[in-house]
Amino acid sequence: MSEPIEEWLEELGKLGGEKTMTEKQLRIVRAASEIFAEKGYAASSTNEIAQRAGVAEGTIFRHYKTKKDLLVSIVAPVMAKLVAPFVMREFYKVLDSKYDSYDQMLRAILENRLAFLEKHMHVLKIFIQEIPFHPELQEQFENLVLAKVFEKITPNIRRFQEDGTLVDWSPYTIIRLTVSSLIGYAAVRTLYGKRDGSSWDDEQEREATIAFIMKGLAP
């Protein structure tokens, strides 16, 4: 088990104000997080999770009524305990800084986010895969993460629009297009750029992504 997963499980086992997870629950969640990340939620079975956790399948259903409950028990704390606080704390430092241009802000955002993504990719991969298919997870992600990011980035966008360096579209549209490009870069970088023998030039790809965004959002 990699160190980042163990750090996450330690956080998960200490949910503030809630009953501490038992050793069996932690084994179930650890096994489920591995299998969900490897195969996806739909292709995973509770029997497979039970075997990897070393428990009877009935034990899973004593703690979690359905496989969906197990998924939510993994994804929800990741957002509430890791992603959302990280956004509010470390990410706010980036967004509250003064930037001379939108592309300068994008570079700061990328620098700040990539280390976090790499460290927690095993677990983040689960809700990146599953959020589009589960409305309750979408709602939590929007409330805990997107709303806060939008609130912080909007004043910066308005300022650059007033300077005449960004197109006069709604901040929501600008953020949506920006995030789509940055996530695409980060995803390919993670899945392809780390392979042995890969021709991936990270600096070149990062600058090309920023240039693409800036040209698309030019007035």
N, C-alpha and C positions, 0 to 999 in steps of 0.2 A: 504494500500500500504506500503510495507516494506521500511525502510530507504535507503538501497542500491539502490533500484529502483528509489526513489525520487532523490538521488544524481546523478544517471545516467541521469535522465530526465532533471535535472538542467544543466548538462553538455551539453546534446543534445540541449537544448533550447538556448545555448550560442555559437553555432558554430562560430568559429572565421572567420571573413570576410564574413559571409553569413547573410542573413536576419533572424532576430530572429523569432522563431516559434510562431505562434499565439496560443492563449489558446485552440482553437478547435483542432489545429494540435497536440498539446501536449496530449489532451484527446484521440485523435485517436491513436497516437503512444503508449500511455500508455495501451490502451485497446488492441491494436494489439500485443504488447510485451507480455502481459499476456496470450492472447489466443494462439499465436504462441508457447509459452513455454509450455502451458498446452496440446495442441492438435496436434502441428506440423503445418507447413505451409499448406500442402496439404489438411488437414482436416478442416482448418479454412475457414470461409466465410466472405466476406466484410459486409454482412448483420448482422452477429453476432458481428463483430467488431463495427459497427455503433450503434447497440443497447447498447452495453456495454459503448461506449463513449458518448451516449446520443445525437447523431447527426443523420441526415438523411443519408442514404447510398450514395445519390448523393453528399453529402459534401465530402466524402472520395475521390470520383473521381474528384472533383474540385481541390483537393490538390495533389492527386496521380493518375496517369492515369490508373494504373493497380494494382492488389494486389502485383505483383512482385515489383513494384516501392515502395510500402509501406514496403515490407520486406527489400529491399536494403536501404531504408531510416533509418531503425532501425539498421541493421547489420553494414553497412559501417561506420557510426559515432562511433559505439562501438569499431571497430578496429582502426579507425583513431584517436579518441579522448581518448580512455581508454586503449586498449590493446597495441597498438604500442608505445605510449609515456611511458607506464609503462615498456615495454620491454627495451626501450632505456635508461630509467632512473634507476629504481630500480633493474631491472634484470642485467643491465650492471655492477652494483656494485658487484654482485655475480660473474659474469663471468670474471671480471677483477681481481678478487682476486687470490692469489697464493695458490694452493692446493698441498698436498703431494701425493694424489692419486685420481683416477677417482671416487671412491666410496665416498670420502670426498666431492668432488664437487657435486655429486648427492644429498647428504644429504642437502647441502646448497641450491641447486636448489629447492628441495621439500619444505624445510622450508620457502623459500621466496615465492613460488608460491601458496601454499595451502591456505594461508590467503586471497590472492587475489581471488582465485577461489571461495571460500566460500562466500565472500562478494558480488560477481557479478554473481553468478551461475544462477540466474533467467534469466538474459539477455544473458549470455554466452551460456546457454543451447540452445538458438535459433540458433546461428550460428554454434554451434557444430553439431546440427541436420541438418542444411540446407546447410552448405558449400559443402558437397560432391555432392550435386545435382545442384549447380549453379556455372558454370565456372567463371563468373565474380567475384563472391565472393572468389573463390579459388585463382584467380590471385591476388586479393587485399591482401588476407591473406599471400600469399607467398611473395609478395613484401614488405608489412609492417612489417611482423613478422618473418617468417621463414628465409628469406635472412639475416636479422640482427642477429638472433640467430646463424645461421650457421657460419657467419663470425666471431663471437666472440668465439664459442666453438671449431672451427677447430684448432687454435693454441694450445689449451690445449690438444686436442686429439693427435696431432702430438708429443707433448712433452712426453706424457705417452707412446706412441708407441716407441719413442726413448729410453725411460727407460726400455722397454721390459715388461711393465705391461698391455698393450692392444694389441689385435690382429692387425696385419697389413692389415686391410681392409680400404676401402675409408672412410673418415670422414662422408660422407653422409650416408653410410650404418650403421655406428656405431650410428650416431644421430637418424636415422630412427628407429632402433631397441630399442634404449634407450627411445625415446619419446613414442613409442607404449606401452612399459611396464609401464612407469610412468603415462601415461594417463589412462591406464587400472586400475592401482591402485587408482588413484584419482577419477575415475568415480564410481568404486564400493564403495569406501570410502564414497563418497557423497550420493549415492543412497541407500546403505545398512547399512553402518557403523553408521549412525545417528538415525536409527530406535530404538524405545523403545524395550528393550529385546534382542537386537542384541548381538551376541557373538563376534563381531568384536573386535580384539585386534590391535589397530592402530600401536603401536610400533612394534609388531611382524610382521604385514603385510608389514610395510614399510621396515624393515630390510630384510624380505624374498624377497621383490621385488628387492632391491639393490643387494642382494646375487645372485639372478637369473640373473640379468644383468651382474654382474662381472664374473660369471662362464661362461656365454655365450660368453663374449668378452675376455676371458683369452687367451693368446698366445698359 
